Amino acid sequence: MKNKNLRSLKNTMICYIPGTDDVFLCHWPSHGGLEDYEKKTGKHYWTIGACFAGVEKMSFGQRKMAIFVNAMHLVIRDECDPVAVHKALLGLDEYNDGLAYDVPGRVFVSG
């Protein structure tokens, strides 16, 4: 269910620092954007998403499943703040499509 106002996991990285609430989306390929941001802030971000081989060839359903698995990894394994992970992932079409209608922040497809 494509929403033209949201990003796709096919061309988006999830950038984060484990153990923090520092989680955001970044275009992939970043064309130096993430690297420049890291130099500016002095922080080093871990990334998942489009930067992994094969993501662009996944179906929408496969990407939707992958984003929820990755979200659990960020929260459980990497100890990122769950609300920060949720807020960042709201920018992804695949994530929104997998959420219940009453989840706070969910973006609906118009039309």
C-alpha positions, 0 to 999 in steps of 0.5 A, a space after each residue: 500500500 504505497 503512500 507517496 508521502 512516505 519513504 520506502 525501505 528500498 532506498 532508505 537506511 535506518 541510522 542509529 546509535 545503540 543504547 540511545 534515542 538517536 534514531 533517524 532515516 537517511 536516503 540510500 545511497 547517502 552520497 556522503 550525507 551520512 558521512 558528512 553528518 558523522 564528521 560534523 557531530 563526531 558520532 558514528 551511526 550503525 545502519 540497517 535497511 537499503 544499505 544491505 544487499 538484496 533489500 531493493 529486490 524484496 517484495 513489499 511484504 518482505 520489506 514490511 516483515 524485515 522492518 519489524 524484525 529490524 525494529 525488534 533488533 534495535 529495541 532488544 539487542 541494541 537497546 535503542 529507545 522504543 519510542 524513538 525507533 517507532 517515531 523514526 520508522 513512521 517515515 517508512 511506508 512498509 512500517 505504517 502498512 504493518 501497524 494497527 489503525 489505532 497506533 499513535 502516529 500512523 500515517 494513512 493512505 489517502 484516497 
